[in-house]
Amino acid sequence: MENKSALKKHLCQLEQMLLKPEIRSTDDFFESGNPGNIRHKKDCVDEGGLSIRKMTLYDFEINPLSEDVVLTTFRVKDDTRMQDTLRSSIWKFCDGRWQMFFHQGTLIKS
């Protein structure tokens, strides 16, 4: 596994890229979100679930689960919808690169 600081920076950059709808729709992942639905990439694209929003990622942390698997945890502020979410992702190192395997977002009540 890479240096933890470098890995944290790299995975944070990947998570930030995934906030962009044009990037997010290209990766094969599934998501558990509100109100408890499991959605695959195809569902998000077919249902129009990906929209352009102004979102900011903060409080980013990583938790290595094994040599090639990492859990990321963070918060996202959605200025468009005026809501915040707690988020987590599982990343696997496959074929020489980090790939998202799972993502979950939960609304934070104001």
N, C-alpha and C positions, 0 to 999 in steps of 0.2 A: 504494500500500500504506500502511496505517496506520503510525503511529509504532511502531517495533519493540517497545518496552516495553509499550505498550498492546495490541498484537497478541498478544504472548506471554501477557499476563494473560488476554486474551479466549479464546485457544485453550486455555489451561490450564483455564479454567472449563468450556469445552465438553468437554474430555477427562474432567474430573472428573464431569460430568453423565453421560457415557457409561459410567461405572462402575456406574451404577444400571440394573438390568435393565429397568425400566419405560420408561426413556428410550432405552436402546440398541436395543430392539426396534422403535422407530418409525422409525429412519433406515435408508436403503437403502445398505448397504455390504457389502464382502466382506472376509474375514479369512483370513490365512495363519497358522496356529498349530501347536501340537504335536499329533500327531507329523508335521507337514508337510502337513496337510490344508488345502484351500481351502474355506471355508464362507461362504455367503451368509446374509444376515439371515433368510431363510425357513428355512434349515437349522437355525440356532440356535434359532428358535422351535419348529419342528416336532420337533426332537430333544430339546427340553427343556434345551438347552445353556446357557440363561440361568437363573441361580439367584441367590438373595439371599446375598451375601457381604460381609464387612467388608473393604474394600480402601482403601488409601491410596496416592496418587500422589506421587512425589517425583523430584528431579533432572530437572525439566522444562526442555527447551531447544527453540528453534525454529531452523530453517534455511530461509530463503526460497529457493525454486527458481526463481521468476519473480515477476512483479508480482502474480499472482493464485493462486499455488500455494506451499504451505509444507509442509515436512517437520517433524513434531514427534517428539522422542525423549524418553523418560522411563522410569521404573521404577515398578512397582506392587507393593506389599506386600499379599498376600492373607492376612489373619489367620485367616480361616476354614479355608483349606486349608494354612496354614503354608508358603507358598511365595512366592517373588518372581519377577517377570518383567521382562525388558527389552521395551519396547514402542516402536513407531513408527507414525505415521499420516501420510497425505498428505491435506491439506485444500485444497479449491479454493474460490475466491470466485465463487459463481454466484448469479444472481438477487438480488443485494444482500445475500447472507449467506455465511458460511463453512460449507461442507458437507464432511463426511468422504467421501473417495473410496476409501481403502484403509487397512487397519490390520493390523499384525502384532505378535504377542506370542511371546516365547521364554522358556522357563523358565530361571532361573539356578540352577545346581547348587550345593547347599550345601557 
